[in-house]
């Protein structure tokens, strides 16, 4: 059995960018075992700490631990927010310096809010164990944390994917070095919950959205374990992409907050870099920053101007070392938030105000490979060697040959698609599932009582290209071609109007604009309009077609020109009749008409 050494504590004074001293928990490495050592509190040792460092808390033992902590301290409260697909409620642990504060009170509080999400992939359990000790020490270690809770409210989701956490095994994480037993990546319905934040197919995602809106966190951490290349770093992070997050918050995160956070990690012995997104290739040749669209937790958080970080500890490092690195990240984050919180809150509101006042806004981005940054990368020499299994070549990392190099890092993204902001969006009353998602995400809306006619832009869907295999329960639309038609629309009693001039504007736009990267349209929420419901019988429609051509010269010329230029069309009787049918009054107007209208003026 791998040896385990009790963790001892030390405080590290960190002078960061001439602004402040950050206190972080230090760790030492045992050269004999390659394992880190953490401080063990005499009060409330966690299930991880009580073992040898290679066990992770179960859902039952983890929730019992938090219940005992809450029973012993009025600073800790546990709140249930809706069900998950497993049938168990999604719980959030709130830690403050006030007694029994409720989730509904957080928005009224001026303090910075940190939300931490654990076990979205329950096999990646580092954050589950790190957060337990973190929660305890926030409450009981007054010397290190006493003043922090005066400035920061900490909220922890102990287990997000409860169904996966209950489905424990010891084999599915084939590339991971511990713990001995862990949960499964898919939830009880086999959804990957870190693909569900925008589409909200699961109860988990709906309950998370309710928590997120009640807290409106200023900073969000989602704890993970990486799966990819081999390198020396214990900790990497997949964070909000600066250009996509945009405006003031994106610039602040990139130029100020992240350098301080990474310096704190380096000082504590964990030089941290962005997630190694090398796609199975040797990373020393460079890689692009991961673009977290709103299907992912950090991409979803960005829709509400919240900076998000996924901790991605390295899969091949020993489990105790990974838990230690995650803990240091939590400590560094909360300490930095106590210092920077007011600035972050000011920039978030500034960006919310600025976003809705823009003439046009981006809805899609692509990597710019012309202007790479440089990244200090601690890697191992990689080569291709013969495979004894396949007879081909395999990628091999030589741990006897470590290196430190500055490599290309493509962290600039340019806008590939943008739209002009309308005055608002009209959601017909029939699309109640979409209206429900807007309500869930605290979108301000108006239910129409008096019918009106207003000018609007309407999308017609020319074509879509969809995936041929199911992806998270959907056939995702990868490519969309649209035509925009300007026309008056009738706003009926019971229809819902959503003005863009509100704090939730970015969520509204990226959910409802079809070409946005994770729009509800791409996730098949409107696929019924792509199916034609009424058709024609050729032998009956021939007479109507003949009349159409006789009475409409422009249509006749268009029809004849098409026959002359397109040999396939000229030889296909059904296609010719369909061409005329779709230009007749018989053709259903709802086919391929996107039902959400872009209002150029709000109703009276």
C-alpha positions as CSV (number, residue, x, y, z in Angstrom):
1,X,0.0,0.0,0.0
2,X,1.2,3.5,-0.8
3,X,2.5,5.2,2.3
4,X,0.7,8.2,3.8
5,X,2.2,11.0,5.8
6,X,0.1,13.4,7.9
7,X,0.0,16.8,6.4
8,X,1.6,19.7,8.3
9,X,0.6,23.3,7.8
10,X,2.5,26.4,7.1
11,X,1.5,29.9,6.1
12,X,3.1,31.5,3.0
13,X,3.2,35.3,2.8
14,X,2.8,36.2,-0.8
15,X,3.5,39.7,-2.1
16,X,1.5,39.9,-5.4
17,X,1.9,42.6,-8.0
18,X,2.7,45.3,-5.3
19,X,-1.0,45.2,-4.3
20,X,-1.4,42.9,-1.3
21,X,-0.2,40.0,0.7
22,X,-2.1,36.7,0.0
23,X,-2.1,33.9,2.5
24,X,-2.1,30.5,1.0
25,X,-1.7,27.1,2.5
26,X,1.7,25.7,1.8
27,X,2.5,22.0,1.0
28,X,5.6,20.0,1.1
29,X,6.4,17.0,-1.1
30,X,7.9,13.8,0.2
31,X,10.6,12.8,-2.2
32,X,10.2,9.2,-1.1
33,X,6.6,8.9,-2.1
34,X,5.9,11.8,-4.4
35,X,2.9,12.7,-2.3
36,X,1.9,16.0,-0.8
37,X,1.1,16.6,2.8
38,X,-1.8,18.7,4.1
39,X,-2.8,20.0,7.5
40,X,-5.2,17.8,9.4
41,X,-7.6,19.6,11.8
42,X,-8.3,18.0,15.1
43,X,-11.9,19.1,14.6
44,X,-14.0,17.3,12.0
45,X,-11.4,15.3,10.1
46,X,-12.8,14.6,6.6
47,X,-13.4,11.0,5.3
48,X,-10.4,11.6,3.0
49,X,-8.2,12.7,5.9
50,X,-9.2,9.8,8.1
51,X,-8.0,7.3,5.5
52,X,-4.6,6.9,3.9
53,X,-5.3,9.6,1.2
54,X,-6.5,7.2,-1.5
55,X,-10.1,7.1,-0.5
56,X,-12.8,9.7,-1.6
57,X,-16.0,10.5,0.3
58,X,-19.1,8.7,-0.8
59,X,-22.3,10.8,-1.3
60,X,-23.6,9.5,2.0
61,X,-20.5,10.1,4.0
62,X,-20.0,13.5,2.4
63,X,-23.4,14.8,3.1
64,X,-23.2,13.4,6.7
65,X,-20.0,15.3,7.2
66,X,-21.6,18.6,6.1
67,X,-24.6,18.0,8.3
68,X,-22.4,17.5,11.3
69,X,-20.5,20.6,10.4
70,X,-23.7,22.6,10.1
71,X,-25.0,21.2,13.4
72,X,-21.8,22.4,15.2
73,X,-21.6,25.8,13.6
74,X,-24.1,28.5,12.9
75,X,-21.9,29.8,10.1
76,X,-22.8,26.7,8.0
77,X,-26.2,26.0,6.6
78,X,-27.4,23.4,4.1
79,X,-30.1,24.2,1.6
80,X,-32.0,21.9,-0.8
81,X,-32.8,23.3,-4.2
82,X,-35.0,21.1,-6.3
83,X,-34.4,17.5,-7.3
84,X,-31.8,15.8,-9.5
85,X,-32.4,13.0,-11.9
86,X,-31.4,10.6,-9.2
87,X,-34.4,11.6,-7.1
88,X,-32.2,13.2,-4.4
89,X,-32.2,17.0,-3.9
90,X,-29.4,19.2,-5.1
91,X,-27.9,20.7,-1.9
92,X,-25.8,23.8,-1.5
93,X,-23.7,24.5,1.6
94,X,-23.6,28.2,2.5
95,X,-20.7,29.4,4.7
96,X,-20.8,33.0,6.1
97,X,-20.0,34.9,9.2
98,X,-23.7,35.5,9.8
99,X,-26.0,33.1,11.5
100,X,-28.4,31.0,9.3
101,X,-28.4,33.2,6.2
102,X,-30.7,31.9,3.6
103,X,-30.1,31.6,-0.1
104,X,-32.7,34.2,-0.7
105,X,-30.7,36.7,1.4
106,X,-27.5,36.4,-0.7
107,X,-28.6,38.9,-3.4
108,X,-29.3,41.5,-0.7
109,X,-25.8,41.1,0.7
110,X,-22.9,43.3,-0.5
111,X,-20.2,40.7,-0.1
112,X,-18.5,38.8,-2.9
113,X,-20.0,35.4,-3.7
114,X,-17.9,32.4,-4.5
115,X,-19.7,29.3,-5.8
116,X,-17.9,26.0,-6.0
117,X,-19.3,23.0,-7.9
118,X,-18.1,19.4,-7.2
119,X,-18.6,16.0,-8.7
120,X,-20.1,17.0,-12.0
121,X,-18.0,14.1,-13.1
122,X,-17.9,12.0,-9.9
123,X,-14.8,10.1,-11.0
124,X,-13.0,13.4,-10.8
125,X,-13.5,13.7,-7.0
126,X,-10.5,15.9,-6.0
127,X,-12.8,18.9,-5.3
128,X,-15.2,16.7,-3.2
129,X,-12.5,16.0,-0.7
130,X,-10.7,19.3,-0.9
131,X,-13.9,21.3,-0.2
132,X,-14.7,19.4,3.0
133,X,-11.5,20.5,4.6
134,X,-11.9,23.9,3.1
135,X,-15.4,24.4,4.6
136,X,-14.2,23.2,8.0
137,X,-11.2,25.5,8.1
138,X,-13.3,28.5,7.0
139,X,-15.3,28.0,10.1
140,X,-12.7,26.8,12.6
141,X,-9.3,28.3,11.6
142,X,-9.8,31.9,12.7
143,X,-6.1,32.8,12.2
144,X,-6.1,32.0,8.5
145,X,-9.7,32.6,7.5
146,X,-11.3,34.7,10.3
147,X,-11.6,37.9,8.3
148,X,-12.3,36.4,4.9
149,X,-15.9,35.6,5.6
150,X,-16.5,39.3,6.4
151,X,-15.9,39.9,2.7
152,X,-16.8,36.7,0.9
153,X,-19.8,34.3,1.0
154,X,-18.8,30.8,0.1
155,X,-21.3,28.4,-1.4
156,X,-20.4,24.8,-2.1
157,X,-22.4,22.2,-4.1
158,X,-20.9,19.0,-2.5
159,X,-22.2,16.6,-5.2
160,X,-23.7,17.9,-8.4
161,X,-24.0,14.6,-10.2
162,X,-25.6,12.5,-7.4
163,X,-26.6,9.7,-9.7
164,X,-23.1,9.3,-11.0
165,X,-21.7,9.6,-7.4
166,X,-23.9,6.7,-6.3
167,X,-22.7,4.6,-9.3
168,X,-19.3,3.8,-7.8
169,X,-16.6,1.6,-9.4
170,X,-12.8,1.3,-9.6
171,X,-12.2,0.9,-13.3
172,X,-13.9,3.5,-15.6
173,X,-11.2,6.1,-15.0
174,X,-8.7,4.1,-16.9
175,X,-6.1,6.9,-17.1
176,X,-6.3,8.2,-13.6
177,X,-4.0,7.6,-10.6
178,X,-6.5,7.2,-7.7
179,X,-8.7,7.3,-5.7
180,X,-9.4,3.6,-5.2
181,X,-13.1,3.9,-5.9
182,X,-15.1,6.7,-7.4
183,X,-18.3,7.6,-9.2
184,X,-19.3,7.4,-12.8
185,X,-19.1,10.3,-15.4
186,X,-22.7,10.0,-16.6
187,X,-25.7,10.7,-14.4
188,X,-28.5,8.4,-13.7
189,X,-29.9,9.0,-17.2
190,X,-26.4,8.8,-18.7
191,X,-26.1,12.5,-19.4
192,X,-22.8,14.3,-19.2
193,X,-24.0,17.1,-17.0
194,X,-21.1,19.4,-18.2
195,X,-22.9,19.6,-21.5
196,X,-26.3,20.4,-20.2
197,X,-26.2,23.9,-18.8
198,X,-27.8,25.7,-21.7
199,X,-30.2,23.1,-23.0
200,X,-31.3,22.0,-19.4
201,X,-32.5,18.5,-20.2
202,X,-31.9,17.2,-16.7
203,X,-33.4,18.1,-13.3
204,X,-29.8,18.7,-12.1
205,X,-29.3,21.5,-14.6
206,X,-32.6,23.1,-13.7
207,X,-31.8,23.0,-10.0
208,X,-28.4,24.4,-10.7
209,X,-29.8,27.3,-12.6
210,X,-32.1,28.1,-9.7
211,X,-29.1,28.1,-7.3
212,X,-27.0,30.2,-9.7
213,X,-29.7,32.8,-10.0
214,X,-30.3,33.0,-6.3
215,X,-26.6,33.5,-5.6
216,X,-25.6,35.4,-8.8
217,X,-21.9,34.4,-8.0
218,X,-19.1,36.8,-8.7
219,X,-16.6,33.9,-9.1
220,X,-17.3,30.3,-10.0
221,X,-15.1,27.2,-9.6
222,X,-15.9,23.8,-11.0
223,X,-13.5,21.0,-9.9
224,X,-12.3,18.5,-12.4
225,X,-9.4,16.2,-13.4
226,X,-7.8,16.4,-16.8
227,X,-7.5,13.6,-19.3
228,X,-4.9,14.1,-22.0
229,X,-1.1,14.6,-22.3
230,X,1.6,13.9,-19.7
231,X,3.5,16.8,-18.1
232,X,4.9,18.0,-14.8
233,X,2.1,20.4,-13.8
234,X,-0.2,19.1,-11.1
235,X,-2.8,21.8,-11.7
236,X,-4.1,23.3,-14.9
237,X,-7.3,25.4,-15.4
238,X,-9.9,25.7,-18.1
239,X,-11.1,29.3,-17.5
240,X,-13.4,31.8,-19.1
241,X,-11.9,32.7,-22.5
242,X,-11.0,36.4,-22.2
243,X,-12.2,37.5,-25.6
244,X,-15.4,35.6,-25.3
245,X,-16.1,36.8,-21.7
246,X,-15.2,40.2,-23.2
247,X,-15.5,43.8,-22.2
248,X,-14.1,44.9,-18.8
249,X,-14.4,41.6,-16.9
250,X,-12.5,39.6,-19.6
251,X,-9.7,42.1,-19.7
252,X,-9.5,42.3,-15.9
253,X,-9.4,38.5,-15.5
254,X,-6.7,38.1,-18.1
255,X,-4.4,41.0,-17.1
256,X,-4.9,41.2,-13.3
257,X,-6.8,38.5,-11.5
258,X,-5.3,35.5,-13.2
259,X,-1.7,36.6,-12.9
260,X,-2.2,37.0,-9.1
261,X,-4.0,33.7,-8.8
262,X,-1.4,31.8,-10.8
263,X,1.4,33.5,-8.8
264,X,-0.2,32.3,-5.6
265,X,-0.3,28.7,-7.0
266,X,3.4,28.9,-8.0
267,X,4.4,30.2,-4.6
268,X,2.6,27.3,-3.0
269,X,4.5,24.9,-5.2
270,X,2.0,24.3,-7.9
271,X,3.0,26.3,-11.1
272,X,-0.4,26.4,-12.9
273,X,-1.1,26.8,-16.6
274,X,-4.3,26.8,-18.7
275,X,-5.7,23.4,-19.6
276,X,-3.5,21.5,-22.0
277,X,-5.8,21.4,-25.0
278,X,-3.5,19.5,-27.3
279,X,-5.9,17.0,-28.7
280,X,-3.7,13.9,-28.3
281,X,-0.6,15.6,-29.8
282,X,2.6,16.4,-28.0
283,X,1.8,19.8,-26.3
284,X,5.3,21.3,-26.6
285,X,4.3,22.3,-30.2
286,X,1.7,24.6,-28.7
287,X,-2.1,24.5,-28.2
288,X,-5.2,26.7,-28.2
289,X,-7.1,27.8,-25.2
290,X,-10.3,25.8,-24.7
291,X,-13.4,27.8,-25.8
292,X,-16.0,27.1,-23.1
293,X,-19.4,27.6,-24.8
294,X,-22.6,27.8,-22.7
295,X,-23.1,24.0,-22.6
296,X,-20.2,23.9,-20.1
297,X,-20.5,25.3,-16.6
298,X,-18.0,28.1,-17.0
299,X,-19.4,29.1,-20.4
300,X,-22.9,29.2,-18.8
301,X,-21.5,31.4,-16.0
302,X,-20.0,33.8,-18.5
303,X,-23.5,34.6,-19.9
304,X,-24.1,36.3,-16.6
305,X,-20.7,38.1,-16.5
306,X,-19.3,35.6,-13.9
307,X,-15.6,34.6,-14.2
308,X,-15.3,30.8,-14.2
309,X,-12.5,28.4,-13.6
310,X,-12.4,24.7,-14.0
311,X,-9.6,23.2,-11.9
312,X,-8.1,20.4,-14.0
313,X,-5.6,18.5,-11.9
314,X,-3.4,16.1,-13.8
315,X,-4.8,12.6,-14.0
316,X,-1.5,10.8,-13.5
317,X,-0.4,12.6,-10.3
318,X,-1.1,10.7,-7.1
319,X,-4.6,11.4,-5.6
320,X,-3.3,13.0,-2.4
321,X,-1.2,15.5,-4.4
322,X,-4.2,16.4,-6.6
323,X,-6.4,17.0,-3.6
324,X,-3.7,19.2,-2.1
325,X,-3.4,21.3,-5.3
326,X,-7.2,21.7,-5.5
327,X,-7.2,22.9,-1.9
328,X,-4.5,25.4,-2.5
329,X,-6.5,26.8,-5.5
330,X,-9.6,27.2,-3.2
331,X,-7.5,29.0,-0.6
332,X,-5.8,31.3,-3.1
333,X,-9.1,32.1,-4.7
334,X,-11.1,33.0,-1.6
335,X,-8.1,35.1,-0.3
336,X,-7.9,37.0,-3.6
337,X,-11.7,37.5,-3.7
338,X,-11.6,39.1,-0.3
339,X,-9.2,41.6,-1.7
340,X,-10.6,42.1,-5.2
341,X,-14.3,41.5,-4.7
342,X,-15.6,45.0,-4.9
343,X,-13.7,45.6,-8.1
344,X,-15.1,42.4,-9.6
345,X,-18.7,43.4,-8.7
346,X,-18.3,46.8,-10.2
347,X,-16.9,45.5,-13.4
348,X,-19.7,42.9,-13.7
349,X,-22.4,45.5,-13.5
350,X,-20.5,47.8,-15.8
351,X,-20.4,45.0,-18.4
352,X,-24.0,44.2,-18.0
353,X,-24.9,47.8,-18.6
354,X,-22.5,48.1,-21.6
355,X,-23.6,44.8,-23.2
356,X,-27.2,45.8,-23.7
357,X,-26.3,49.2,-25.1
358,X,-24.2,47.9,-27.9
359,X,-25.4,48.1,-31.5
360,X,-24.3,44.6,-32.3
361,X,-22.9,41.8,-30.1
362,X,-20.8,38.7,-30.8
363,X,-22.5,35.2,-30.8
364,X,-19.6,33.0,-32.1
365,X,-15.8,33.0,-32.0
366,X,-12.9,31.3,-33.7
367,X,-9.3,30.9,-32.6
368,X,-6.8,33.4,-34.0
369,X,-3.6,31.5,-34.8
370,X,-1.7,34.5,-36.1
371,X,-0.9,36.0,-32.7
372,X,0.2,33.3,-30.2
373,X,1.2,34.2,-26.7
374,X,4.1,32.3,-25.0
375,X,3.4,29.9,-22.1
376,X,6.0,28.5,-19.7
377,X,5.4,24.8,-20.0
378,X,6.9,22.1,-17.7
379,X,6.8,19.0,-19.8
380,X,8.4,15.7,-20.7
381,X,10.1,14.9,-23.9
382,X,7.7,13.1,-26.3
383,X,8.4,10.7,-29.1
384,X,6.7,8.1,-31.3
385,X,7.8,4.6,-30.5
386,X,6.7,1.2,-31.8
387,X,3.6,-0.2,-30.2
388,X,3.8,-3.8,-29.0
389,X,-0.1,-4.0,-29.1
390,X,-1.1,-2.5,-32.5
391,X,2.1,-2.9,-34.5
392,X,2.0,0.9,-35.3
393,X,3.4,3.8,-33.4
394,X,2.4,5.2,-30.1
395,X,3.0,8.5,-28.3
396,X,5.5,8.1,-25.4
397,X,6.4,10.6,-22.8
398,X,9.9,10.1,-21.2
399,X,9.7,11.2,-17.5
400,X,13.5,10.8,-17.3
401,X,13.7,13.9,-19.6
402,X,11.7,16.8,-18.1
403,X,12.0,20.2,-19.6
404,X,10.8,23.8,-19.2
405,X,10.1,25.7,-22.4
406,X,8.2,28.7,-23.6
407,X,5.7,27.2,-26.1
408,X,3.1,28.8,-28.4
409,X,-0.3,29.4,-26.7
410,X,-3.2,30.5,-28.9
411,X,-5.4,32.4,-26.4
412,X,-6.8,35.0,-28.8
413,X,-10.3,34.5,-30.3
414,X,-11.9,36.7,-32.9
415,X,-15.6,37.2,-33.5
416,X,-16.9,34.9,-36.3
417,X,-20.6,35.8,-36.1
418,X,-22.4,38.8,-34.6
419,X,-26.0,40.1,-34.6
420,X,-27.6,43.5,-34.1
421,X,-29.4,43.8,-30.8
422,X,-33.2,44.1,-31.3
423,X,-35.4,45.9,-28.8
424,X,-36.6,42.5,-27.6
425,X,-37.7,39.0,-28.5
426,X,-41.2,37.7,-29.0
427,X,-41.9,34.2,-27.7
428,X,-45.3,32.9,-28.8
429,X,-47.3,31.5,-25.9
430,X,-47.2,28.0,-27.4
431,X,-43.4,27.7,-26.8
432,X,-43.9,27.4,-23.1
433,X,-40.8,25.2,-22.6
434,X,-38.6,28.0,-23.8
435,X,-40.5,30.6,-21.7
436,X,-39.9,28.3,-18.7
437,X,-36.2,28.4,-19.3
438,X,-36.3,32.2,-19.4
439,X,-38.1,32.2,-16.1
440,X,-35.7,29.7,-14.6
441,X,-32.8,32.1,-15.4
442,X,-34.4,35.2,-13.9
443,X,-35.2,36.8,-17.2
444,X,-37.5,39.8,-17.0
445,X,-40.5,39.4,-19.3
446,X,-43.9,40.8,-20.1
447,X,-46.9,38.6,-20.8
448,X,-49.1,40.4,-23.3
449,X,-52.7,41.3,-22.3
450,X,-53.7,43.5,-25.2
451,X,-52.9,42.4,-28.8
452,X,-50.7,44.7,-30.8
453,X,-48.8,44.7,-34.1
454,X,-45.2,45.7,-34.1
455,X,-42.3,45.8,-36.6
456,X,-40.0,42.8,-36.4
457,X,-37.4,40.7,-38.1
458,X,-38.2,37.0,-38.7
459,X,-35.7,34.3,-39.6
460,X,-36.4,31.8,-42.3
461,X,-34.3,28.7,-42.0
462,X,-32.8,27.8,-45.4
463,X,-30.9,24.8,-44.3
464,X,-29.3,23.0,-41.4
465,X,-26.5,20.4,-41.1
466,X,-26.8,18.2,-38.1
467,X,-24.7,15.5,-36.5
468,X,-25.4,12.0,-37.8
469,X,-24.9,10.4,-34.4
470,X,-26.6,11.3,-31.1
471,X,-24.8,13.7,-28.8
472,X,-26.1,14.1,-25.3
473,X,-29.5,13.1,-26.3
474,X,-29.6,15.4,-29.4
475,X,-28.7,15.7,-33.0
476,X,-26.9,19.0,-32.7
477,X,-27.2,21.5,-35.6
478,X,-23.6,22.3,-36.6
479,X,-24.4,24.6,-39.5
480,X,-27.3,26.9,-40.0
481,X,-28.2,29.1,-43.0
482,X,-30.8,31.9,-42.4
483,X,-32.7,34.5,-44.3
484,X,-34.0,37.6,-42.4
485,X,-37.4,39.0,-43.4
486,X,-38.7,42.3,-42.0
487,X,-42.4,42.4,-41.5
488,X,-45.0,43.4,-38.9
489,X,-45.9,40.6,-36.4
490,X,-49.0,40.2,-34.4
491,X,-48.4,40.1,-30.6
492,X,-51.3,38.1,-29.1
493,X,-52.7,37.9,-25.7
494,X,-50.6,35.4,-23.7
495,X,-47.5,35.8,-25.9
496,X,-44.3,36.8,-24.0
497,X,-42.1,39.8,-24.8
498,X,-38.5,39.8,-23.5
499,X,-36.8,43.2,-23.6
500,X,-33.1,43.2,-24.2
501,X,-32.5,46.1,-21.9
502,X,-31.9,44.1,-18.8
503,X,-29.1,42.4,-16.8
504,X,-29.8,39.0,-18.4
505,X,-29.4,40.3,-21.9
506,X,-26.4,38.1,-22.8
507,X,-28.2,34.9,-21.8
508,X,-31.2,35.9,-23.8
509,X,-29.3,36.6,-26.9
510,X,-27.1,33.5,-26.9
511,X,-30.1,31.3,-26.0
512,X,-32.5,32.7,-28.7
513,X,-30.2,33.7,-31.6
514,X,-30.1,30.5,-33.8
515,X,-26.5,30.9,-34.9
516,X,-25.2,31.4,-31.3
517,X,-22.8,28.6,-30.5
518,X,-25.0,26.8,-28.1
519,X,-28.4,28.3,-28.9
520,X,-31.6,26.5,-28.0
521,X,-32.2,26.1,-31.8
522,X,-28.9,24.2,-32.2
523,X,-30.0,21.9,-29.3
524,X,-33.2,21.0,-31.2
525,X,-35.7,23.0,-29.1
526,X,-37.4,24.2,-32.3
527,X,-37.0,21.2,-34.6
528,X,-40.7,20.8,-35.2
529,X,-40.7,23.8,-37.4
530,X,-38.2,22.0,-39.7
531,X,-40.8,19.3,-40.6
532,X,-43.4,20.1,-43.2
533,X,-46.9,19.0,-42.1
534,X,-49.0,19.5,-45.2
535,X,-48.2,18.3,-48.7
536,X,-49.7,18.0,-52.2
537,X,-50.7,15.2,-54.5
538,X,-49.1,15.9,-57.9
539,X,-52.1,14.9,-60.0
540,X,-54.2,17.4,-58.1
541,X,-51.7,20.2,-57.8
542,X,-50.9,20.2,-61.6
543,X,-53.9,22.3,-62.3
544,X,-53.0,24.8,-59.6
545,X,-49.4,24.9,-60.8
546,X,-50.6,25.6,-64.4
547,X,-52.7,28.5,-63.1
548,X,-49.9,30.0,-61.0
549,X,-47.6,30.1,-64.0
550,X,-50.2,31.6,-66.2
551,X,-51.1,34.4,-63.8
552,X,-47.6,35.3,-62.4
553,X,-45.1,36.4,-64.9
554,X,-42.2,36.8,-62.4
555,X,-42.8,33.3,-61.1
556,X,-42.9,31.9,-64.6
557,X,-39.6,33.5,-65.5
558,X,-38.0,32.3,-62.3
559,X,-39.3,28.8,-62.9
560,X,-38.1,28.6,-66.6
561,X,-34.7,30.0,-65.6
562,X,-34.3,27.3,-63.0
563,X,-35.2,24.6,-65.5
564,X,-32.6,25.9,-68.0
565,X,-29.8,26.2,-65.4
566,X,-30.4,23.1,-63.4
567,X,-30.5,19.8,-65.4
568,X,-31.5,17.8,-62.3
569,X,-34.4,20.1,-61.6
570,X,-35.6,20.1,-65.2
571,X,-35.7,16.3,-65.2
572,X,-37.5,16.0,-61.8
573,X,-41.3,16.5,-62.1
574,X,-41.8,16.3,-58.3
575,X,-39.1,19.0,-57.6
576,X,-40.7,21.3,-60.2
577,X,-44.1,21.0,-58.6
578,X,-42.6,21.4,-55.1
579,X,-40.9,24.6,-56.3
580,X,-44.3,26.1,-57.3
581,X,-46.1,24.7,-54.3
582,X,-43.8,26.5,-51.9
583,X,-44.5,29.8,-53.7
584,X,-48.2,29.3,-53.6
585,X,-50.8,30.2,-50.9
586,X,-51.2,26.5,-50.2
587,X,-47.7,26.2,-48.6
588,X,-47.8,26.4,-44.8
589,X,-46.2,29.6,-43.6
590,X,-44.8,28.0,-40.4
591,X,-42.5,25.6,-42.2
592,X,-38.9,26.7,-41.6
593,X,-40.0,29.9,-39.9
594,X,-38.1,30.4,-36.7
595,X,-40.9,31.2,-34.2
596,X,-39.0,33.7,-32.1
597,X,-39.3,37.1,-33.6
598,X,-36.8,39.9,-33.2
599,X,-38.8,43.0,-32.2
600,X,-37.6,46.3,-33.6
601,X,-40.0,48.0,-31.3
602,X,-41.6,46.9,-28.0
603,X,-45.4,46.7,-27.8
604,X,-47.2,49.6,-26.1
